[in-house]
């Protein structure tokens, strides 16, 4: 019976040390780091999409529209 108690005690001690090591470790990333990364990705994506929308709206689409009109304007 004493042998079994020593085994159980050793296992409990091992698990307690493992839990303490995990709780004290500084490894990994936290929720704040992940939230900041996601926020940065959203802001940069919005800026890129806004720039593309402005470029297509003012530069590309009017030229494209005129080319299409010229292409299908058979009367002139």
HTML snippet that shows the backbone in 3Dmol.js (N, CA, C, O; Angstrom):
<script src="https://3Dmol.org/build/3Dmol-min.js"></script>
<div id="view" style="width:600px;height:400px;position:relative"></div>
<script>
const pdb = `
ATOM      1  N   UNK A   1       0.823  -1.191   0.000  1.00  0.00           N
ATOM      2  CA  UNK A   1       0.000   0.000   0.000  1.00  0.00           C
ATOM      3  C   UNK A   1       0.867   1.254   0.000  1.00  0.00           C
ATOM      4  O   UNK A   1       0.503   2.258  -0.612  1.00  0.00           O
ATOM      5  N   UNK A   2       2.004   1.203   0.678  1.00  0.00           N
ATOM      6  CA  UNK A   2       2.893   2.359   0.743  1.00  0.00           C
ATOM      7  C   UNK A   2       3.497   2.643  -0.631  1.00  0.00           C
ATOM      8  O   UNK A   2       3.717   3.799  -0.991  1.00  0.00           O
ATOM      9  N   UNK A   3       3.761   1.589  -1.390  1.00  0.00           N
ATOM     10  CA  UNK A   3       4.317   1.737  -2.730  1.00  0.00           C
ATOM     11  C   UNK A   3       3.326   2.474  -3.642  1.00  0.00           C
ATOM     12  O   UNK A   3       3.705   3.353  -4.417  1.00  0.00           O
ATOM     13  N   UNK A   4       2.046   2.092  -3.527  1.00  0.00           N
ATOM     14  CA  UNK A   4       1.008   2.738  -4.323  1.00  0.00           C
ATOM     15  C   UNK A   4       0.870   4.214  -3.939  1.00  0.00           C
ATOM     16  O   UNK A   4       0.711   5.065  -4.814  1.00  0.00           O
ATOM     17  N   UNK A   5       0.928   4.522  -2.652  1.00  0.00           N
ATOM     18  CA  UNK A   5       0.821   5.905  -2.179  1.00  0.00           C
ATOM     19  C   UNK A   5       1.999   6.725  -2.687  1.00  0.00           C
ATOM     20  O   UNK A   5       1.826   7.886  -3.058  1.00  0.00           O
ATOM     21  N   UNK A   6       3.180   6.149  -2.712  1.00  0.00           N
ATOM     22  CA  UNK A   6       4.349   6.869  -3.224  1.00  0.00           C
ATOM     23  C   UNK A   6       4.206   7.153  -4.722  1.00  0.00           C
ATOM     24  O   UNK A   6       4.584   8.230  -5.184  1.00  0.00           O
ATOM     25  N   UNK A   7       3.667   6.200  -5.479  1.00  0.00           N
ATOM     26  CA  UNK A   7       3.451   6.402  -6.914  1.00  0.00           C
ATOM     27  C   UNK A   7       2.456   7.526  -7.157  1.00  0.00           C
ATOM     28  O   UNK A   7       2.672   8.391  -8.005  1.00  0.00           O
ATOM     29  N   UNK A   8       1.356   7.502  -6.398  1.00  0.00           N
ATOM     30  CA  UNK A   8       0.334   8.541  -6.547  1.00  0.00           C
ATOM     31  C   UNK A   8       0.915   9.905  -6.175  1.00  0.00           C
ATOM     32  O   UNK A   8       0.661  10.896  -6.860  1.00  0.00           O
ATOM     33  N   UNK A   9       1.677   9.958  -5.117  1.00  0.00           N
ATOM     34  CA  UNK A   9       2.305  11.202  -4.680  1.00  0.00           C
ATOM     35  C   UNK A   9       3.279  11.715  -5.739  1.00  0.00           C
ATOM     36  O   UNK A   9       3.327  12.917  -6.003  1.00  0.00           O
ATOM     37  N   UNK A  10       4.043  10.829  -6.339  1.00  0.00           N
ATOM     38  CA  UNK A  10       4.987  11.223  -7.372  1.00  0.00           C
ATOM     39  C   UNK A  10       4.248  11.772  -8.594  1.00  0.00           C
ATOM     40  O   UNK A  10       4.667  12.780  -9.164  1.00  0.00           O
ATOM     41  N   UNK A  11       3.162  11.128  -9.000  1.00  0.00           N
ATOM     42  CA  UNK A  11       2.375  11.600 -10.141  1.00  0.00           C
ATOM     43  C   UNK A  11       1.757  12.971  -9.865  1.00  0.00           C
ATOM     44  O   UNK A  11       1.777  13.853 -10.724  1.00  0.00           O
ATOM     45  N   UNK A  12       1.211  13.140  -8.666  1.00  0.00           N
ATOM     46  CA  UNK A  12       0.608  14.427  -8.307  1.00  0.00           C
ATOM     47  C   UNK A  12       1.664  15.520  -8.305  1.00  0.00           C
ATOM     48  O   UNK A  12       1.424  16.617  -8.809  1.00  0.00           O
ATOM     49  N   UNK A  13       2.823  15.231  -7.745  1.00  0.00           N
ATOM     50  CA  UNK A  13       3.911  16.205  -7.730  1.00  0.00           C
ATOM     51  C   UNK A  13       4.353  16.543  -9.153  1.00  0.00           C
ATOM     52  O   UNK A  13       4.590  17.708  -9.472  1.00  0.00           O
ATOM     53  N   UNK A  14       4.463  15.532  -9.999  1.00  0.00           N
ATOM     54  CA  UNK A  14       4.863  15.756 -11.395  1.00  0.00           C
ATOM     55  C   UNK A  14       3.859  16.656 -12.106  1.00  0.00           C
ATOM     56  O   UNK A  14       4.250  17.587 -12.810  1.00  0.00           O
ATOM     57  N   UNK A  15       2.576  16.386 -11.929  1.00  0.00           N
ATOM     58  CA  UNK A  15       1.533  17.194 -12.579  1.00  0.00           C
ATOM     59  C   UNK A  15       1.524  18.619 -12.024  1.00  0.00           C
ATOM     60  O   UNK A  15       1.297  19.568 -12.775  1.00  0.00           O
ATOM     61  N   UNK A  16       1.764  18.780 -10.737  1.00  0.00           N
ATOM     62  CA  UNK A  16       1.790  20.118 -10.135  1.00  0.00           C
ATOM     63  C   UNK A  16       2.967  20.922 -10.679  1.00  0.00           C
ATOM     64  O   UNK A  16       2.825  22.109 -10.976  1.00  0.00           O
ATOM     65  N   UNK A  17       4.126  20.280 -10.812  1.00  0.00           N
ATOM     66  CA  UNK A  17       5.301  20.972 -11.359  1.00  0.00           C
ATOM     67  C   UNK A  17       5.047  21.343 -12.817  1.00  0.00           C
ATOM     68  O   UNK A  17       5.411  22.435 -13.253  1.00  0.00           O
ATOM     69  N   UNK A  18       4.426  20.442 -13.570  1.00  0.00           N
ATOM     70  CA  UNK A  18       4.128  20.715 -14.978  1.00  0.00           C
ATOM     71  C   UNK A  18       3.148  21.891 -15.096  1.00  0.00           C
ATOM     72  O   UNK A  18       3.331  22.763 -15.946  1.00  0.00           O
ATOM     73  N   UNK A  19       2.126  21.919 -14.261  1.00  0.00           N
ATOM     74  CA  UNK A  19       1.153  23.003 -14.291  1.00  0.00           C
ATOM     75  C   UNK A  19       1.805  24.326 -13.909  1.00  0.00           C
ATOM     76  O   UNK A  19       1.527  25.356 -14.525  1.00  0.00           O
ATOM     77  N   UNK A  20       2.661  24.307 -12.907  1.00  0.00           N
ATOM     78  CA  UNK A  20       3.356  25.525 -12.481  1.00  0.00           C
ATOM     79  C   UNK A  20       4.270  26.032 -13.599  1.00  0.00           C
ATOM     80  O   UNK A  20       4.343  27.237 -13.840  1.00  0.00           O
ATOM     81  N   UNK A  21       4.955  25.134 -14.271  1.00  0.00           N
ATOM     82  CA  UNK A  21       5.834  25.518 -15.379  1.00  0.00           C
ATOM     83  C   UNK A  21       5.036  26.154 -16.514  1.00  0.00           C
ATOM     84  O   UNK A  21       5.450  27.163 -17.085  1.00  0.00           O
ATOM     85  N   UNK A  22       3.893  25.559 -16.834  1.00  0.00           N
ATOM     86  CA  UNK A  22       3.059  26.110 -17.903  1.00  0.00           C
ATOM     87  C   UNK A  22       2.503  27.480 -17.534  1.00  0.00           C
ATOM     88  O   UNK A  22       2.449  28.379 -18.373  1.00  0.00           O
ATOM     89  N   UNK A  23       2.094  27.638 -16.288  1.00  0.00           N
ATOM     90  CA  UNK A  23       1.514  28.916 -15.873  1.00  0.00           C
ATOM     91  C   UNK A  23       2.556  30.031 -15.794  1.00  0.00           C
ATOM     92  O   UNK A  23       2.228  31.198 -16.011  1.00  0.00           O
ATOM     93  N   UNK A  24       3.787  29.691 -15.490  1.00  0.00           N
ATOM     94  CA  UNK A  24       4.833  30.705 -15.374  1.00  0.00           C
ATOM     95  C   UNK A  24       5.551  30.991 -16.685  1.00  0.00           C
ATOM     96  O   UNK A  24       6.324  31.945 -16.769  1.00  0.00           O
ATOM     97  N   UNK A  25       5.307  30.182 -17.702  1.00  0.00           N
ATOM     98  CA  UNK A  25       6.038  30.367 -18.961  1.00  0.00           C
ATOM     99  C   UNK A  25       5.568  31.635 -19.665  1.00  0.00           C
ATOM    100  O   UNK A  25       4.400  32.009 -19.564  1.00  0.00           O
ATOM    101  N   UNK A  26       6.465  32.287 -20.369  1.00  0.00           N
ATOM    102  CA  UNK A  26       6.180  33.514 -21.105  1.00  0.00           C
ATOM    103  C   UNK A  26       6.053  33.215 -22.602  1.00  0.00           C
ATOM    104  O   UNK A  26       6.061  34.135 -23.420  1.00  0.00           O
ATOM    105  N   UNK A  27       5.941  31.989 -22.946  1.00  0.00           N
ATOM    106  CA  UNK A  27       5.863  31.568 -24.328  1.00  0.00           C
ATOM    107  C   UNK A  27       4.459  31.788 -24.894  1.00  0.00           C
ATOM    108  O   UNK A  27       3.476  31.779 -24.154  1.00  0.00           O
ATOM    109  N   UNK A  28       4.377  31.983 -26.195  1.00  0.00           N
ATOM    110  CA  UNK A  28       3.083  32.134 -26.841  1.00  0.00           C
ATOM    111  C   UNK A  28       2.703  33.590 -26.985  1.00  0.00           C
ATOM    112  O   UNK A  28       3.494  34.488 -26.694  1.00  0.00           O
ATOM    113  N   UNK A  29       1.500  33.811 -27.430  1.00  0.00           N
ATOM    114  CA  UNK A  29       1.019  35.166 -27.594  1.00  0.00           C
ATOM    115  C   UNK A  29      -0.317  35.294 -26.894  1.00  0.00           C
ATOM    116  O   UNK A  29      -1.045  34.317 -26.719  1.00  0.00           O
ATOM    117  N   UNK A  30      -0.618  36.491 -26.506  1.00  0.00           N
ATOM    118  CA  UNK A  30      -1.850  36.722 -25.777  1.00  0.00           C
ATOM    119  C   UNK A  30      -2.965  37.185 -26.687  1.00  0.00           C
ATOM    120  O   UNK A  30      -2.788  37.324 -27.897  1.00  0.00           O
ATOM    121  N   UNK A  31      -4.115  37.420 -26.085  1.00  0.00           N
ATOM    122  CA  UNK A  31      -5.274  37.864 -26.840  1.00  0.00           C
ATOM    123  C   UNK A  31      -5.081  39.266 -27.388  1.00  0.00           C
ATOM    124  O   UNK A  31      -5.560  39.580 -28.478  1.00  0.00           O
ATOM    125  N   UNK A  32      -4.384  40.109 -26.643  1.00  0.00           N
ATOM    126  CA  UNK A  32      -4.176  41.492 -27.084  1.00  0.00           C
ATOM    127  C   UNK A  32      -3.309  41.523 -28.334  1.00  0.00           C
ATOM    128  O   UNK A  32      -3.589  42.280 -29.263  1.00  0.00           O
ATOM    129  N   UNK A  33      -2.262  40.712 -28.365  1.00  0.00           N
ATOM    130  CA  UNK A  33      -1.400  40.653 -29.551  1.00  0.00           C
ATOM    131  C   UNK A  33      -2.193  40.229 -30.779  1.00  0.00           C
ATOM    132  O   UNK A  33      -2.052  40.819 -31.850  1.00  0.00           O
ATOM    133  N   UNK A  34      -3.012  39.223 -30.624  1.00  0.00           N
ATOM    134  CA  UNK A  34      -3.808  38.728 -31.745  1.00  0.00           C
ATOM    135  C   UNK A  34      -4.821  39.775 -32.187  1.00  0.00           C
ATOM    136  O   UNK A  34      -5.032  39.962 -33.385  1.00  0.00           O
ATOM    137  N   UNK A  35      -5.442  40.451 -31.246  1.00  0.00           N
ATOM    138  CA  UNK A  35      -6.423  41.486 -31.581  1.00  0.00           C
ATOM    139  C   UNK A  35      -5.762  42.639 -32.336  1.00  0.00           C
ATOM    140  O   UNK A  35      -6.342  43.172 -33.282  1.00  0.00           O
ATOM    141  N   UNK A  36      -4.563  43.023 -31.928  1.00  0.00           N
ATOM    142  CA  UNK A  36      -3.856  44.106 -32.611  1.00  0.00           C
ATOM    143  C   UNK A  36      -3.491  43.688 -34.028  1.00  0.00           C
ATOM    144  O   UNK A  36      -3.609  44.489 -34.955  1.00  0.00           O
ATOM    145  N   UNK A  37      -3.051  42.451 -34.212  1.00  0.00           N
ATOM    146  CA  UNK A  37      -2.721  41.968 -35.558  1.00  0.00           C
ATOM    147  C   UNK A  37      -3.950  41.965 -36.460  1.00  0.00           C
ATOM    148  O   UNK A  37      -3.867  42.371 -37.619  1.00  0.00           O
ATOM    149  N   UNK A  38      -5.073  41.516 -35.947  1.00  0.00           N
ATOM    150  CA  UNK A  38      -6.304  41.496 -36.742  1.00  0.00           C
ATOM    151  C   UNK A  38      -6.738  42.914 -37.084  1.00  0.00           C
ATOM    152  O   UNK A  38      -7.136  43.182 -38.218  1.00  0.00           O
ATOM    153  N   UNK A  39      -6.668  43.816 -36.126  1.00  0.00           N
ATOM    154  CA  UNK A  39      -7.041  45.207 -36.365  1.00  0.00           C
ATOM    155  C   UNK A  39      -6.143  45.846 -37.411  1.00  0.00           C
ATOM    156  O   UNK A  39      -6.626  46.575 -38.276  1.00  0.00           O
ATOM    157  N   UNK A  40      -4.845  45.584 -37.346  1.00  0.00           N
ATOM    158  CA  UNK A  40      -3.917  46.119 -38.345  1.00  0.00           C
ATOM    159  C   UNK A  40      -4.245  45.573 -39.725  1.00  0.00           C
ATOM    160  O   UNK A  40      -4.216  46.321 -40.702  1.00  0.00           O
ATOM    161  N   UNK A  41      -4.554  44.297 -39.825  1.00  0.00           N
ATOM    162  CA  UNK A  41      -4.887  43.700 -41.115  1.00  0.00           C
ATOM    163  C   UNK A  41      -6.159  44.321 -41.695  1.00  0.00           C
ATOM    164  O   UNK A  41      -6.233  44.568 -42.898  1.00  0.00           O
ATOM    165  N   UNK A  42      -7.144  44.570 -40.858  1.00  0.00           N
ATOM    166  CA  UNK A  42      -8.397  45.170 -41.324  1.00  0.00           C
ATOM    167  C   UNK A  42      -8.163  46.599 -41.809  1.00  0.00           C
ATOM    168  O   UNK A  42      -8.676  46.992 -42.856  1.00  0.00           O
ATOM    169  N   UNK A  43      -7.391  47.376 -41.051  1.00  0.00           N
ATOM    170  CA  UNK A  43      -7.130  48.766 -41.432  1.00  0.00           C
ATOM    171  C   UNK A  43      -6.327  48.832 -42.727  1.00  0.00           C
ATOM    172  O   UNK A  43      -6.658  49.616 -43.617  1.00  0.00           O
ATOM    173  N   UNK A  44      -5.286  48.029 -42.842  1.00  0.00           N
ATOM    174  CA  UNK A  44      -4.472  48.030 -44.065  1.00  0.00           C
ATOM    175  C   UNK A  44      -5.309  47.559 -45.252  1.00  0.00           C
ATOM    176  O   UNK A  44      -5.202  48.124 -46.341  1.00  0.00           O
ATOM    177  N   UNK A  45      -6.130  46.547 -45.061  1.00  0.00           N
ATOM    178  CA  UNK A  45      -7.007  46.076 -46.128  1.00  0.00           C
ATOM    179  C   UNK A  45      -7.992  47.146 -46.568  1.00  0.00           C
ATOM    180  O   UNK A  45      -8.242  47.301 -47.763  1.00  0.00           O
ATOM    181  N   UNK A  46      -8.555  47.886 -45.618  1.00  0.00           N
ATOM    182  CA  UNK A  46      -9.492  48.963 -45.962  1.00  0.00           C
ATOM    183  C   UNK A  46      -8.787  50.063 -46.738  1.00  0.00           C
ATOM    184  O   UNK A  46      -9.349  50.613 -47.684  1.00  0.00           O
ATOM    185  N   UNK A  47      -7.563  50.387 -46.346  1.00  0.00           N
ATOM    186  CA  UNK A  47      -6.812  51.411 -47.079  1.00  0.00           C
ATOM    187  C   UNK A  47      -6.516  50.970 -48.503  1.00  0.00           C
ATOM    188  O   UNK A  47      -6.657  51.759 -49.438  1.00  0.00           O
ATOM    189  N   UNK A  48      -6.111  49.731 -48.676  1.00  0.00           N
ATOM    190  CA  UNK A  48      -5.813  49.213 -50.022  1.00  0.00           C
ATOM    191  C   UNK A  48      -7.083  49.205 -50.875  1.00  0.00           C
ATOM    192  O   UNK A  48      -7.053  49.626 -52.031  1.00  0.00           O
ATOM    193  N   UNK A  49      -8.193  48.731 -50.314  1.00  0.00           N
ATOM    194  CA  UNK A  49      -9.443  48.706 -51.078  1.00  0.00           C
ATOM    195  C   UNK A  49      -9.927  50.115 -51.400  1.00  0.00           C
ATOM    196  O   UNK A  49     -10.435  50.361 -52.494  1.00  0.00           O
ATOM    197  N   UNK A  50      -9.774  51.034 -50.463  1.00  0.00           N
ATOM    198  CA  UNK A  50     -10.153  52.423 -50.726  1.00  0.00           C
ATOM    199  C   UNK A  50      -9.319  53.026 -51.837  1.00  0.00           C
ATOM    200  O   UNK A  50      -9.843  53.739 -52.692  1.00  0.00           O
ATOM    201  N   UNK A  51      -8.026  52.746 -51.833  1.00  0.00           N
ATOM    202  CA  UNK A  51      -7.154  53.245 -52.893  1.00  0.00           C
ATOM    203  C   UNK A  51      -7.518  52.657 -54.247  1.00  0.00           C
ATOM    204  O   UNK A  51      -7.558  53.374 -55.247  1.00  0.00           O
ATOM    205  N   UNK A  52      -7.782  51.365 -54.285  1.00  0.00           N
ATOM    206  CA  UNK A  52      -8.185  50.736 -55.545  1.00  0.00           C
ATOM    207  C   UNK A  52      -9.519  51.273 -56.044  1.00  0.00           C
ATOM    208  O   UNK A  52      -9.695  51.483 -57.244  1.00  0.00           O
ATOM    209  N   UNK A  53     -10.452  51.494 -55.136  1.00  0.00           N
ATOM    210  CA  UNK A  53     -11.751  52.034 -55.517  1.00  0.00           C
ATOM    211  C   UNK A  53     -11.590  53.437 -56.102  1.00  0.00           C
ATOM    212  O   UNK A  53     -12.216  53.769 -57.108  1.00  0.00           O
ATOM    213  N   UNK A  54     -10.756  54.253 -55.475  1.00  0.00           N
ATOM    214  CA  UNK A  54     -10.515  55.606 -55.988  1.00  0.00           C
ATOM    215  C   UNK A  54      -9.825  55.552 -57.345  1.00  0.00           C
ATOM    216  O   UNK A  54     -10.173  56.312 -58.248  1.00  0.00           O
ATOM    217  N   UNK A  55      -8.862  54.670 -57.492  1.00  0.00           N
ATOM    218  CA  UNK A  55      -8.149  54.543 -58.766  1.00  0.00           C
ATOM    219  C   UNK A  55      -9.081  54.101 -59.884  1.00  0.00           C
ATOM    220  O   UNK A  55      -9.064  54.677 -60.972  1.00  0.00           O
ATOM    221  N   UNK A  56      -9.890  53.086 -59.625  1.00  0.00           N
ATOM    222  CA  UNK A  56     -10.793  52.591 -60.655  1.00  0.00           C
ATOM    223  C   UNK A  56     -11.917  53.579 -60.925  1.00  0.00           C
ATOM    224  O   UNK A  56     -12.346  53.734 -62.068  1.00  0.00           O
ATOM    225  N   UNK A  57     -12.398  54.248 -59.883  1.00  0.00           N
ATOM    226  CA  UNK A  57     -13.516  55.170 -60.059  1.00  0.00           C
ATOM    227  C   UNK A  57     -13.150  56.404 -60.855  1.00  0.00           C
ATOM    228  O   UNK A  57     -13.973  56.891 -61.630  1.00  0.00           O
ATOM    229  N   UNK A  58     -11.950  56.926 -60.694  1.00  0.00           N
ATOM    230  CA  UNK A  58     -11.578  58.184 -61.335  1.00  0.00           C
ATOM    231  C   UNK A  58     -10.696  58.004 -62.554  1.00  0.00           C
ATOM    232  O   UNK A  58     -10.690  58.876 -63.423  1.00  0.00           O
ATOM    233  N   UNK A  59      -9.965  56.937 -62.655  1.00  0.00           N
ATOM    234  CA  UNK A  59      -8.991  56.795 -63.729  1.00  0.00           C
ATOM    235  C   UNK A  59      -9.375  55.724 -64.737  1.00  0.00           C
ATOM    236  O   UNK A  59      -9.416  55.991 -65.938  1.00  0.00           O
ATOM    237  N   UNK A  60      -9.648  54.555 -64.281  1.00  0.00           N
ATOM    238  CA  UNK A  60      -9.823  53.419 -65.186  1.00  0.00           C
ATOM    239  C   UNK A  60     -11.214  53.382 -65.799  1.00  0.00           C
ATOM    240  O   UNK A  60     -11.347  53.209 -67.010  1.00  0.00           O
ATOM    241  N   UNK A  61     -12.261  53.542 -64.980  1.00  0.00           N
ATOM    242  CA  UNK A  61     -13.620  53.371 -65.489  1.00  0.00           C
ATOM    243  C   UNK A  61     -14.022  54.413 -66.535  1.00  0.00           C
ATOM    244  O   UNK A  61     -14.608  54.024 -67.545  1.00  0.00           O
ATOM    245  N   UNK A  62     -13.751  55.696 -66.364  1.00  0.00           N
ATOM    246  CA  UNK A  62     -14.122  56.637 -67.430  1.00  0.00           C
ATOM    247  C   UNK A  62     -13.429  56.326 -68.756  1.00  0.00           C
ATOM    248  O   UNK A  62     -14.052  56.417 -69.814  1.00  0.00           O
ATOM    249  N   UNK A  63     -12.157  55.964 -68.709  1.00  0.00           N
ATOM    250  CA  UNK A  63     -11.434  55.610 -69.927  1.00  0.00           C
ATOM    251  C   UNK A  63     -12.030  54.361 -70.543  1.00  0.00           C
ATOM    252  O   UNK A  63     -12.199  54.289 -71.760  1.00  0.00           O
ATOM    253  N   UNK A  64     -12.348  53.387 -69.727  1.00  0.00           N
ATOM    254  CA  UNK A  64     -12.936  52.141 -70.209  1.00  0.00           C
ATOM    255  C   UNK A  64     -14.308  52.400 -70.812  1.00  0.00           C
ATOM    256  O   UNK A  64     -14.648  51.838 -71.853  1.00  0.00           O
ATOM    257  N   UNK A  65     -15.093  53.245 -70.165  1.00  0.00           N
ATOM    258  CA  UNK A  65     -16.424  53.582 -70.672  1.00  0.00           C
ATOM    259  C   UNK A  65     -16.305  54.240 -72.049  1.00  0.00           C
ATOM    260  O   UNK A  65     -17.052  53.893 -72.964  1.00  0.00           O
ATOM    261  N   UNK A  66     -15.383  55.179 -72.202  1.00  0.00           N
ATOM    262  CA  UNK A  66     -15.198  55.858 -73.484  1.00  0.00           C
ATOM    263  C   UNK A  66     -14.742  54.874 -74.567  1.00  0.00           C
ATOM    264  O   UNK A  66     -15.194  54.968 -75.708  1.00  0.00           O
ATOM    265  N   UNK A  67     -13.888  53.968 -74.239  1.00  0.00           N
ATOM    266  CA  UNK A  67     -13.429  52.973 -75.214  1.00  0.00           C
ATOM    267  C   UNK A  67     -14.574  52.070 -75.663  1.00  0.00           C
ATOM    268  O   UNK A  67     -14.676  51.723 -76.840  1.00  0.00           O
ATOM    269  N   UNK A  68     -15.429  51.695 -74.721  1.00  0.00           N
ATOM    270  CA  UNK A  68     -16.579  50.849 -75.076  1.00  0.00           C
ATOM    271  C   UNK A  68     -17.535  51.618 -75.972  1.00  0.00           C
ATOM    272  O   UNK A  68     -18.052  51.065 -76.943  1.00  0.00           O
ATOM    273  N   UNK A  69     -17.778  52.883 -75.659  1.00  0.00           N
ATOM    274  CA  UNK A  69     -18.657  53.710 -76.504  1.00  0.00           C
ATOM    275  C   UNK A  69     -18.067  53.846 -77.897  1.00  0.00           C
ATOM    276  O   UNK A  69     -18.781  53.725 -78.892  1.00  0.00           O
ATOM    277  N   UNK A  70     -16.774  54.094 -77.971  1.00  0.00           N
ATOM    278  CA  UNK A  70     -16.108  54.220 -79.281  1.00  0.00           C
ATOM    279  C   UNK A  70     -16.166  52.903 -80.060  1.00  0.00           C
ATOM    280  O   UNK A  70     -16.308  52.910 -81.283  1.00  0.00           O
ATOM    281  N   UNK A  71     -16.057  51.792 -79.363  1.00  0.00           N
ATOM    282  CA  UNK A  71     -16.046  50.495 -80.020  1.00  0.00           C
ATOM    283  C   UNK A  71     -17.411  50.167 -80.640  1.00  0.00           C
ATOM    284  O   UNK A  71     -17.476  49.612 -81.737  1.00  0.00           O
ATOM    285  N   UNK A  72     -18.495  50.508 -79.943  1.00  0.00           N
ATOM    286  CA  UNK A  72     -19.822  50.155 -80.409  1.00  0.00           C
ATOM    287  C   UNK A  72     -20.533  51.296 -81.120  1.00  0.00           C
ATOM    288  O   UNK A  72     -21.697  51.155 -81.497  1.00  0.00           O
ATOM    289  N   UNK A  73     -19.869  52.399 -81.306  1.00  0.00           N
ATOM    290  CA  UNK A  73     -20.471  53.544 -81.990  1.00  0.00           C
ATOM    291  C   UNK A  73     -20.213  53.399 -83.487  1.00  0.00           C
ATOM    292  O   UNK A  73     -19.263  53.973 -84.019  1.00  0.00           O
ATOM    293  N   UNK A  74     -21.067  52.626 -84.160  1.00  0.00           N
ATOM    294  CA  UNK A  74     -20.863  52.329 -85.583  1.00  0.00           C
ATOM    295  C   UNK A  74     -21.264  53.503 -86.449  1.00  0.00           C
ATOM    296  O   UNK A  74     -20.781  53.611 -87.576  1.00  0.00           O
ATOM    297  N   UNK A  75     -22.118  54.380 -85.977  1.00  0.00           N
ATOM    298  CA  UNK A  75     -22.613  55.485 -86.797  1.00  0.00           C
ATOM    299  C   UNK A  75     -21.563  56.526 -87.102  1.00  0.00           C
ATOM    300  O   UNK A  75     -21.660  57.205 -88.124  1.00  0.00           O
ATOM    301  N   UNK A  76     -20.586  56.675 -86.275  1.00  0.00           N
ATOM    302  CA  UNK A  76     -19.570  57.724 -86.477  1.00  0.00           C
ATOM    303  C   UNK A  76     -18.319  57.166 -87.040  1.00  0.00           C
ATOM    304  O   UNK A  76     -17.362  57.905 -87.272  1.00  0.00           O
TER     305      UNK A  76
END
`;
const viewer = $3Dmol.createViewer("view");
viewer.addModel(pdb, "pdb");
viewer.setStyle({}, {cartoon: {color: "spectrum"}});
viewer.zoomTo();
viewer.render();
</script>
